[in-house]
Amino acid sequence: MDKKSKIYVAGHRGLVGSAIVRVLENEGYTNIIKKTHKELDLTDQSAVRDFFKNEKPEYVFLAAAHVGGIMANNTSPADFLYENMMIEMNVINSAYNNGVKKLLFLGSSCIYPKMAPQPIKEDALLTGSLEPTNEGYALAKISGLKYCQYLKRTTGADFISCMPTNLYGPNDNYDPVNSHVLPAFIRRFHEAKEQGKDEVVIWGTGKPLREFLYSDDLAKACVLLMNEYSGEETVNIGSGQELTIAELAGTVADVIGFKGRISYDETKPDGTPRKLLDISRITSMGWKSDTSLKTGIALAYKDFIEKSSV
């Protein structure tokens, strides 16, 4: 990409898309296309076709997705499968049919098998059963990744994919029911502190291991891949560090200043027991995560407070 290339960031208001826009703008890219859901419904095939025909973007970052935490995924798998399949297929197909030079599709580490060997290498995909609580979302993401691979293999289209770990940062979803674990913790511990509660109850045992990456660190990797990578294989992107859910809860509580007790509801599901990515492919390209977890949580908490006061 050159600095004046016409770049479409699908999902520019979300956690990942907004980070990609920030990084692009910071690096001097000046021709970024942004469309809200109201302006362009990516599940509407006809509308997406018209958009690509009229706008003719040269590069596409496909960060738009219907996302949610373990409860949302577990209770609405059909919605997660349908909406994500529609978004992905419409955007990728229209990008291909309208001569987009390069597209980066963002997958998710949850699409790897539940019991994949750790750390998870990219070739672990489809080698075992998925985690049942987010199977619908995972199947959709696998389909988008494979569609890019098939187009590249059969037509030469420069459509690539990456596999981010658990993400957090500005413009995250802090909904108490539908959010992912880290933003959910931020809201829960903040509200407990504000309300003077002496206890916060966490789903599951607290024992599962997770890896977290600040969104702007991911965005820098995405821009690097768009400029320098054209392989058919997907690329894992993570921090390379993991901690238990219990340790995460303690870190969030410490950043927010909650002094009460943390307890665990072991009747609720844990999800995948461990999920650490092998990031040797992206680090061999010179990328590394720059933001420590505690610093990132403080930045995300600042964002939450700002959003809450609006």
C-alpha positions as CSV (number, residue, x, y, z in Angstrom):
1,M,0.0,0.0,0.0
2,D,1.2,3.5,-0.6
3,K,0.0,6.4,1.6
4,K,-2.7,7.5,-0.9
5,S,-4.1,4.0,-1.6
6,K,-7.8,3.6,-1.3
7,I,-8.3,1.5,1.8
8,Y,-11.6,0.1,3.1
9,V,-11.7,-0.9,6.8
10,A,-14.9,-3.0,7.3
11,G,-16.0,-2.6,10.9
12,H,-14.1,0.7,11.6
13,R,-16.1,1.5,14.7
14,G,-15.4,-1.8,16.5
15,L,-12.5,-2.8,18.7
16,V,-10.3,-4.1,15.8
17,G,-11.4,-1.9,13.0
18,S,-10.9,1.3,15.0
19,A,-7.4,0.2,16.0
20,I,-6.5,-0.4,12.4
21,V,-7.8,3.1,11.4
22,R,-5.7,4.6,14.2
23,V,-2.6,2.8,13.1
24,L,-3.1,3.6,9.4
25,E,-3.7,7.3,10.2
26,N,-0.7,7.4,12.5
27,E,1.4,5.9,9.7
28,G,0.3,8.6,7.2
29,Y,-2.4,6.8,5.1
30,T,-4.9,9.4,4.0
31,N,-7.6,7.7,1.9
32,I,-9.5,5.4,4.3
33,I,-13.1,4.5,3.6
34,K,-15.3,4.1,6.6
35,K,-19.0,3.0,6.5
36,T,-21.3,2.7,9.5
37,H,-23.8,-0.2,9.7
38,K,-26.5,2.3,8.9
39,E,-24.7,3.4,5.8
40,L,-23.8,-0.1,4.6
41,D,-25.3,-3.3,6.0
42,L,-22.7,-6.0,5.2
43,T,-25.2,-8.8,5.5
44,D,-27.1,-7.2,2.5
45,Q,-25.5,-8.8,-0.6
46,S,-26.9,-6.3,-3.1
47,A,-25.8,-3.3,-1.0
48,V,-22.2,-4.7,-0.6
49,R,-22.0,-5.4,-4.4
50,D,-23.0,-1.8,-5.1
51,F,-20.6,-0.4,-2.6
52,F,-17.6,-2.2,-4.1
53,K,-18.7,-1.4,-7.7
54,N,-19.0,2.3,-6.9
55,E,-16.1,2.8,-4.4
56,K,-13.5,0.5,-6.0
57,P,-11.3,0.2,-2.9
58,E,-7.8,-1.1,-3.6
59,Y,-7.2,-2.7,-0.2
60,V,-9.6,-4.2,2.4
61,F,-9.2,-5.0,6.1
62,L,-12.2,-7.3,6.9
63,A,-12.6,-6.6,10.7
64,A,-16.4,-6.5,10.8
65,A,-18.0,-9.3,12.7
66,H,-20.9,-10.2,15.0
67,V,-19.1,-11.0,18.2
68,G,-19.8,-11.8,21.8
69,G,-18.7,-13.6,24.9
70,I,-19.2,-17.2,26.1
71,M,-22.9,-16.7,27.1
72,A,-23.9,-14.9,23.9
73,N,-22.1,-17.5,21.7
74,N,-23.6,-20.4,23.7
75,T,-27.2,-19.2,23.6
76,S,-27.3,-17.8,20.0
77,P,-25.1,-20.0,17.8
78,A,-27.4,-19.7,14.8
79,D,-27.2,-15.9,14.8
80,F,-23.4,-16.0,15.1
81,L,-23.1,-18.5,12.2
82,Y,-25.6,-16.7,9.9
83,E,-24.5,-13.1,10.4
84,N,-20.8,-13.8,10.2
85,M,-21.1,-16.0,7.2
86,M,-23.2,-13.3,5.4
87,I,-20.7,-10.5,6.2
88,E,-17.6,-12.5,5.2
89,M,-19.0,-14.0,2.0
90,N,-20.5,-10.8,0.8
91,V,-17.3,-8.7,1.4
92,I,-14.8,-11.3,0.2
93,N,-16.8,-12.2,-2.9
94,S,-17.4,-8.5,-3.9
95,A,-13.8,-7.6,-3.2
96,Y,-12.7,-10.4,-5.6
97,N,-15.3,-9.5,-8.3
98,N,-14.3,-5.8,-8.2
99,G,-10.5,-6.3,-8.5
100,V,-9.4,-5.5,-4.9
101,K,-5.6,-5.7,-4.9
102,K,-5.4,-7.3,-1.5
103,L,-7.7,-8.3,1.4
104,L,-6.9,-9.2,5.0
105,F,-9.5,-11.4,6.7
106,L,-9.4,-11.5,10.5
107,G,-10.2,-14.8,12.0
108,S,-10.2,-15.7,15.7
109,S,-8.2,-18.1,17.9
110,C,-11.4,-19.7,19.0
111,I,-11.7,-21.5,15.7
112,Y,-8.9,-23.9,16.7
113,P,-9.8,-27.3,18.1
114,K,-10.7,-27.3,21.8
115,M,-7.9,-29.6,22.8
116,A,-5.2,-28.5,20.3
117,P,-1.6,-29.0,21.3
118,Q,-0.2,-25.9,23.0
119,P,1.1,-23.4,21.9
120,I,-1.3,-23.7,18.9
121,K,0.3,-23.7,15.5
122,E,-1.5,-22.5,12.4
123,D,-1.7,-26.0,11.0
124,A,-3.8,-27.2,14.0
125,L,-6.9,-25.9,12.2
126,L,-9.5,-28.6,11.6
127,T,-7.5,-31.3,13.4
128,G,-10.1,-31.8,16.1
129,S,-13.5,-30.9,17.6
130,L,-14.3,-27.3,18.3
131,E,-15.2,-25.8,21.7
132,P,-19.1,-26.3,21.8
133,T,-19.9,-23.0,23.4
134,N,-18.7,-21.0,20.4
135,E,-19.0,-23.5,17.6
136,G,-21.3,-21.4,15.4
137,Y,-19.0,-18.4,15.4
138,A,-16.0,-20.6,14.8
139,L,-17.6,-22.4,11.9
140,A,-18.3,-19.0,10.2
141,K,-14.7,-17.8,10.8
142,I,-13.3,-21.0,9.4
143,S,-15.4,-20.6,6.3
144,G,-14.2,-17.0,5.7
145,L,-10.6,-18.1,6.1
146,K,-11.0,-21.0,3.7
147,Y,-12.8,-18.9,1.2
148,C,-9.7,-16.6,1.1
149,Q,-7.4,-19.6,0.8
150,Y,-9.5,-21.1,-2.1
151,L,-9.6,-17.9,-4.0
152,K,-5.8,-17.5,-3.6
153,R,-5.1,-21.0,-4.6
154,T,-7.4,-21.1,-7.6
155,T,-7.3,-17.6,-8.9
156,G,-4.1,-16.0,-7.5
157,A,-6.1,-13.4,-5.6
158,D,-3.9,-11.8,-2.9
159,F,-6.4,-12.5,-0.1
160,I,-4.7,-13.4,3.2
161,S,-5.9,-14.1,6.8
162,C,-4.6,-13.7,10.3
163,M,-5.7,-15.4,13.6
164,P,-5.8,-12.9,16.6
165,T,-5.8,-14.1,20.2
166,N,-8.2,-12.6,22.7
167,L,-8.3,-8.9,22.2
168,Y,-9.1,-5.8,24.3
169,G,-8.8,-2.0,24.0
170,P,-10.6,1.2,23.1
171,N,-14.1,0.7,21.6
172,D,-14.6,-2.7,23.1
173,N,-18.0,-4.0,24.0
174,Y,-18.6,-3.7,27.7
175,D,-22.1,-5.2,27.8
176,P,-22.6,-7.2,31.0
177,V,-24.1,-10.2,29.2
178,N,-22.7,-10.2,25.7
179,S,-19.1,-9.0,26.1
180,H,-15.8,-11.0,26.2
181,V,-14.1,-11.8,29.4
182,L,-11.8,-8.9,29.9
183,P,-14.2,-6.0,29.1
184,A,-16.8,-7.8,31.1
185,F,-14.4,-7.9,34.1
186,I,-13.7,-4.1,33.6
187,R,-17.4,-3.3,33.9
188,R,-18.1,-5.8,36.7
189,F,-15.3,-4.7,38.9
190,H,-15.9,-1.0,38.2
191,E,-19.6,-1.3,39.2
192,A,-18.7,-3.4,42.3
193,K,-16.3,-0.6,43.4
194,E,-18.8,2.1,42.7
195,Q,-21.6,0.3,44.6
196,G,-19.4,-0.6,47.5
197,K,-19.8,-4.4,47.0
198,D,-17.5,-6.7,48.9
199,E,-17.6,-9.6,46.4
200,V,-17.5,-10.2,42.7
201,V,-18.5,-13.6,41.4
202,I,-16.7,-15.0,38.3
203,W,-18.1,-17.7,36.0
204,G,-16.3,-21.1,36.1
205,T,-13.3,-22.2,38.1
206,G,-10.9,-19.4,37.2
207,K,-8.4,-22.1,36.1
208,P,-8.5,-21.8,32.2
209,L,-5.5,-20.1,30.7
210,R,-5.9,-17.3,28.3
211,E,-3.7,-15.0,26.2
212,F,-4.6,-11.3,25.7
213,L,-3.4,-8.7,23.1
214,Y,-4.0,-5.0,23.1
215,S,-5.9,-4.0,19.9
216,D,-3.4,-1.4,18.6
217,D,-0.6,-4.0,18.8
218,L,-2.8,-6.3,16.6
219,A,-3.5,-3.4,14.2
220,K,0.2,-2.9,13.7
221,A,0.6,-6.5,12.8
222,C,-2.3,-6.3,10.4
223,V,-0.7,-3.3,8.5
224,L,2.6,-5.2,8.4
225,L,0.9,-8.3,6.9
226,M,-0.9,-6.2,4.3
227,N,2.3,-4.7,3.2
228,E,4.7,-7.6,3.4
229,Y,2.8,-11.0,3.5
230,S,1.2,-12.9,0.7
231,G,1.2,-16.5,1.9
232,E,-1.8,-18.8,1.7
233,E,-1.3,-19.9,5.3
234,T,-3.0,-17.9,8.0
235,V,-0.8,-16.1,10.6
236,N,-1.3,-16.2,14.4
237,I,-1.1,-12.9,16.3
238,G,-0.8,-12.9,20.0
239,S,1.2,-11.6,23.0
240,G,3.0,-14.9,23.6
241,Q,2.0,-14.7,27.3
242,E,-0.8,-16.4,29.2
243,L,-2.4,-16.2,32.6
244,T,-5.3,-17.9,34.4
245,I,-8.8,-16.3,34.4
246,A,-8.3,-15.9,38.2
247,E,-5.0,-14.0,37.6
248,L,-6.8,-11.8,35.0
249,A,-9.6,-11.0,37.5
250,G,-7.0,-10.1,40.1
251,T,-5.1,-7.8,37.7
252,V,-8.3,-6.1,36.6
253,A,-9.4,-5.6,40.2
254,D,-6.0,-4.1,41.0
255,V,-6.1,-1.6,38.1
256,I,-9.6,-0.5,39.0
257,G,-9.0,-0.4,42.7
258,F,-11.6,-3.0,43.8
259,K,-10.6,-4.3,47.3
260,G,-13.3,-6.9,47.8
261,R,-13.4,-10.7,47.5
262,I,-13.3,-12.6,44.2
263,S,-15.3,-15.9,44.2
264,Y,-16.1,-18.4,41.5
265,D,-19.4,-20.0,40.3
266,E,-18.2,-23.5,39.3
267,T,-21.6,-24.4,38.0
268,K,-20.9,-22.2,34.9
269,P,-18.8,-23.3,32.0
270,D,-15.1,-22.7,31.7
271,G,-14.8,-22.9,27.9
272,T,-11.5,-24.1,26.4
273,P,-9.0,-25.0,29.1
274,R,-6.0,-23.4,27.5
275,K,-5.5,-21.3,24.4
276,L,-2.0,-20.0,23.7
277,L,-0.9,-19.2,20.1
278,D,2.4,-20.1,18.5
279,I,3.4,-16.6,17.1
280,S,6.7,-17.6,15.6
281,R,5.5,-16.7,12.1
282,I,4.6,-13.1,12.8
283,T,7.6,-12.5,15.1
284,S,9.9,-13.8,12.4
285,M,8.7,-10.8,10.4
286,G,9.9,-8.4,13.0
287,W,6.7,-7.7,14.9
288,K,6.2,-7.9,18.7
289,S,3.6,-6.9,21.2
290,D,4.5,-3.6,22.8
291,T,1.7,-3.1,25.4
292,S,1.9,-4.8,28.8
293,L,-1.4,-6.3,30.1
294,K,-1.6,-3.9,33.0
295,T,-0.9,-0.9,30.8
296,G,-3.5,-2.1,28.3
297,I,-6.1,-2.7,30.9
298,A,-5.6,0.8,32.3
299,L,-6.1,2.2,28.8
300,A,-9.2,0.1,28.3
301,Y,-10.5,1.2,31.7
302,K,-10.0,4.8,30.7
303,D,-11.9,4.2,27.5
304,F,-14.8,2.5,29.5
305,I,-15.0,5.5,31.8
306,E,-15.1,7.9,28.9
307,K,-17.8,5.9,27.1
308,S,-19.9,5.6,30.3
309,S,-19.9,9.4,30.9
310,V,-21.3,10.2,27.4
